[in-house]
């Protein structure tokens, strides 16, 4: 059941919106770590102090679930040696992980981390959120690639596809 605010015209911000913003921020932070070599603690502190829910260069960043942001970011860093082979198995032989650009790698790593470690989040939510993030950065086939890879990983790790129906 959803309650509207006092004005009666807009529903309150849902937790999923804050999680979505946290996912986007985590992907951006992972990208930044990849290209600049900045460490986990430094990037986490920077995002929490200056980006999450803040105005940067005239653009206001959406309020994000800081705990979700930290969990994704630290989880990907801690589990990267496990995550990358899972992504490699889901890619075709002619597209090794090293061939993907840093943004695409960050999206896939974050999505696979959630599929591996967040069984409380439905596959459909994870796949949809990361495909939407890919659409924010790409206009060509990359969102389709994110969808295909995350769906393959979900089928293998959780025995279910994007629709949330267990695979027989």
Buried (B, 14 or more C-beta within 10 A) or exposed (E): EEEEEEEEEEEEEEEEBBBBBBBBBBBBBBBBBBEEEBEBEEBBEBBBEEBBBEEEEEEEBBBBBBEBBBBBBBBBBEBBEEBBEBBEEBBEEEEEBEEBEEBBBBBBBBBBBBBBBBEEBBBBBBBBBBBBBBEEBBEEEBBEBBBBBBBBBBBEBBEBBBEEEEEE
